[in-house]
Amino acid sequence: MYQLLGNPASPFVRKVRVVLEETGLAGDVEQILVATTPTAPAAEVTAAHALGKIPALIRPDGCTLYDSRVITRYLDARAGGRLYPASHIWETLTLEATGDGIMEAAVLMVYEGRCRPEDKQDHGWVDAQWGKIENALDALTARWMSHLAGPVDAGVIAIGCALGYLDFRHPDREWRMDRDGLDDWFAAFAERDAMKATRPV
Ligand SMILES: N[C@@H](CCC(=O)N[C@@H](CS)C(=O)NCC(=O)O)C(=O)O
């Protein structure tokens, strides 16, 4: 049996869980709930993941895989390779990196508020992270809508999880404003069973 160290609030963990649902491998993986932050790392996470982050996938042979895009690719390879199609692998990986980058910036914004004392928080830095996210959302709207409308792959899943995280942690930033196409796409994507089964609460 595999073990997945994670937390449903993490968008990177959600990406792995969506892949587990989409590939039908969820039954092979025991999901272990952990709470970890950069300033209060969980011992079981630092034992498994050299950088002390989630997700981490512990294989039955004891070897641990990370980070999320290594885990998703490993799982997909076991399931037949549908989510990383050879015919447009570089586009899929670039789109996945875009989704991961949005998540990274959005998570850093949360950490700035949670992990640093209030008088040391830098609002200009937080706004700059949001600026990266807005830029990425505009790039999606300008260049990636036809890819998003195509078959579901790992890049499409990453964008779905990134947008879900913006709704979850940064609803006041209103990412949908002037992005009707992306909004419509996400509304449909969020109805997939894998997305509904992994929605953070
Ligand atoms: N690049 C990593 C990012 C994972 C990540 O940042 N996870 C967060 C939770 S959302 C975490 O574990 N943070 C704890 C820390 O940074 O020490 C991946 O894709 O797996």
The ligand as an ORCA input file, in Angstrom:
! r2SCAN-3c Opt
* xyz 0 1
  N       6.759     22.336     -5.185
  C       6.114     21.622     -4.128
  C       5.346     22.599     -3.256
  C       4.675     21.931     -2.056
  C       4.299     22.939     -0.974
  O       4.744     24.088     -0.969
  N       3.469     22.473     -0.023
  C       3.136     23.303      1.106
  C       1.684     23.077      1.530
  S       0.571     23.780      0.371
  C       4.032     22.903      2.260
  O       4.234     21.734      2.498
  N       4.565     23.886      2.986
  C       5.405     23.671      4.121
  C       6.747     24.302      3.946
  O       6.947     25.038      2.944
  O       7.597     24.077      4.794
  C       5.177     20.574     -4.729
  O       4.727     20.750     -5.868
  O       4.942     19.532     -4.087
*
